[in-house]
Amino acid sequence: QVQLVESGGGLVQAGGSLRLSCAASGLTISSVSMGWFRQAPGKEREFVAAINRSGMDKYYADSVKGRFTISRDNAKNTVALQMNSLKPEDTAVYYCTAGATPHGPFDYWGQGTQVTVSA
């Protein structure tokens, strides 16, 4: 059974940083692309970032480009999202996901971790 477990969320002031981590089990992440999505209250889930199997190709939503960095450690079977210069509008539940390509479809999802950015 595939499980993706996110960690690292929390409360941070605007301008601060957080590092999210996603640990996979039942899945060898070197065989799939990984991504992060987020969902704010009252809004639809939206794409944040994705990385291909080798880690050479990375994709970001315009809203986070230059502030967030996605990375993967295939040896540890983990993927991370480093978030800098956080803004209140980054407040959301962040989800880790895995799929065939960085553009989807994404077949596996974690339970999410809350990120709250105070003004």
Beta strands, then each sheet from edge to edge (+ up, - down):
strand 1: 3-7
strand 2: 10-13
strand 3: 18-25
strand 4: 33-39
strand 5: 46-51
strand 6: 58-60
strand 7: 68-73
strand 8: 78-83
strand 9: 92-99
strand 10: 106-109
strand 11: 113-118
sheet 1: 1+ 3- 8+ 7-
sheet 2: 2+ 11+ 9- 4+ 5- 6+
sheet 3: 2+ 11+ 9- 10+
end
